[in-house]
Amino acid sequence: MFDRRQFVAGLAGTTILAAPTVARAQAANWDLSTVWPDGNFHTINAKKFAEEVKAATGGAVNITVKAGGQLGFKGPEHLRAVRDGLVPIADVLNIQQIGDEPILGAEGIPFLVGSVDELRIYHKHIRPVFERVVQNNNQKNLYIVPWPTQYLHLKVKADTLAGLAGQKVRCPDRGAQDMVNALGLTGVVIPWGETIPALASGAVQGVSTSSTASSGSS
């Protein structure tokens, strides 16, 4: 297992790398689906994981990371895509899977965890739940990577909440949407791959995402 908690300042959901539970004795060549671009730290982690798996299996298991949504799957579709055999392995952002498994949205609750120590305590309790959920979907967690803290990135400058009223903000999940709505903005849930076009067209005026937004984020 990989422990990437050193990358975290706070928790805003977790990415799970999931694969089918079916054992395969023969050599396997798997395409790993991820929506994050090549420069994103999740994609870098996945490529390092693929290298280590290949070395550990003597080349019997060869994983090719397909970054940037190359395989055509959006983030909220990944749990289902692996479950249904449409892709053998995927990078799954748990808070986006609530349409299939609502409990996976638990980590999207604002201010639930505020430090790495709190995260360790929380994961002692929530990790077994996640394991059961993915097992029920015919998968297995291979490793879990916590997200950096979320921020609001906006085109407008405002010194008060009143100055932000009505601004449309892209959100990664329902929890973030509820939070920005409570602040007087208008949250719109949009997958990361559709965020840049939404900003360019004016469909949204801001983005709720993590501090790694410059390389593609949540």
N, C-alpha and C positions, 0 to 999 in steps of 0.2 A: 504493500500500500504506500502511496505517496502522501505525505503530510505537507501541505502548502500554506499552513496557517501563518507563516512568517510574512506573507504578502498582505496580510489583513490589518486594517485599522479599525474596521467595524464590520458588521455583517449585513448584507443586503441580498440574501439568497445564496444558494450553493449550486455549483455545477457538478453533476455526477457523470462519470464516464460509465456507460452501461453496455453490457453485452449479453447475448443469449446464454441461457444456462445449459444448453445442449452441448454435451461433450463431443469433441471431434478427434478421432484418432489419426486421421489422415492430415496431410499438410493443408493449411488454410491460408488463403489470401483474402483479407478483409479490407473493404473500404470503410474508413471511419468518417462519419458525417459530422461536421461542425459548421455553425453559421459564422463563427468568428474568423476574421482575416488572418493572414500569415503572421502579422506583427503582434497579434494579441497574445497575452501570456497564456491563455487557455490553449491556444493552438500550439504554442511552443511546448507546453507541458505534454500535450497529446503526442507530438512528434518525438519527444524524449521518451515517453512511455513506449511508443512503437519501436524505437531503437532498442530499448531494454528487453522488450518481449522477444524481438527477433534474436537477440544475443542469447537470451535465456533458453530459447527453444531450439537453438542451432539452426535457425532459419525455417523451422517448420511452420511457424505462425508469422506471416508477413502482413503488417497493418500499414495501409496507405492513407494518410490523413488528407481528406478532401475538404479544404477550408473554404470559407466564404459562401457556404450553401451550394457548393458545386453539384451536389446530388439532387438538388431541388426540394429539399425538406426545410421547412421553417422551424425555428426553435420550439414552438409549442407542439410540434408534431413528432418530436424525436422519441419520446417514450413509446408512443403508439407505433412508430415506424419500426423500432427494434422488436417490439412485442409481436407485430404481425409479420415479421420476417422480410420487411421491405429493405432493410439495411442491417448488416450484421453487428455493427457497433456504432455508438453515437455519443456525442457530448450533449448531455441533457441538463438544461437549466431548470431546476426543480420547481421554482415558483411559477414557471410558465406551463406546468402540466396539470393545473388544477381542474381543467375540464375533464380529465381522466381520473386523477387522484387528488382530491381537495387537500389532503393532509400535506402534500408536498409544497403547498403554499405557506406553511407555517413560518418559514424563515423570512418571508417577505413582510412580516408584521413590523412596522416602524418602531425603532428604539427597543426592540426585544433584547438585543445583545449589544453591549457597548464596549467590550474589551476582549482581548484574546483569551484571558482567563475565564471570562463568562462564557465565551464560545466553547471552550473545552468542557465546561460543566454541562452546557446545553447539549452538546453532541453526545455526551455519555448517555443521555436520555432519549434523544431524537434519532440517533443513528440506528438503533435496533428497529425502530418503527419504519424508517426508510428502507432498511434491508428487507423487511417483510413485504412492503409495498412493491418493490421492484421484483421480488421473487414471485409475487402473485401475478406479475406481468411477464413471467418467463424470462427474467433477466437477473443479472448480478452486478452490484456496484463493484467497480474495479478501483476507483479512488474518488475522493471528494475534495473539491477545491473551494474554499470560501471566497466570497466577493469582497473587494475593497468597498469603502464607504460610498454611498450614493450622493450625488450632488444635482443641483438644478443649473443647467446652462441655458441662458436666455439671450435673445437678440436685443432686448430692451434693458435699460438700467433703471432701477427703482430703489428708493430708500425706505419704502414702506410696503406692506402687503397690499394696501389699497392701490398702489401703483402697478401691481401685477394682476389685478382683477381681470378675469376674462381671458387671460393669455392661454392659448392652447399649448399644452405640453405633452410631448411623447412620453409614455410610461412603459416600462417593461412588463408590468403585471397589474392585476387588479388592486393589490395592496397599495402600490405606489400611486395608482389612479385615485383611490379613495383619499389618500393623504393630500395630494395636490388639490383635489376638489374641496377638501375641508379648509384649505388655505385661501380659497376664492379663485383659484385658477381652474382651467378646464383640462382634465386629464384624458388622453386618448391612448389606448393600448395599441402599440405598433411594434412588430418584430424589428430587431436591429437592422436587418437587411433592407427594410423599407424606410428607415429613418431619414437618411440623407435625401432621397427624393421628396419625402414629406416636408422637410425643411426648405428645400429648393423651390417647391411649388407653393409654399405658404400655408400648407395644410396645418402645420404646427409652427409655433414661434419659439419653441424651446424644447429641451430634452432633459429627462431625468435619467441619469446614468452614472456609472462609477468613475473614479478618477483616472481610469485607463481609457477614457473615451477617445483619445487621439489615435489609438490603434484598434478601435472597434471594441465596443463594450456591451453591457447588458441592455 
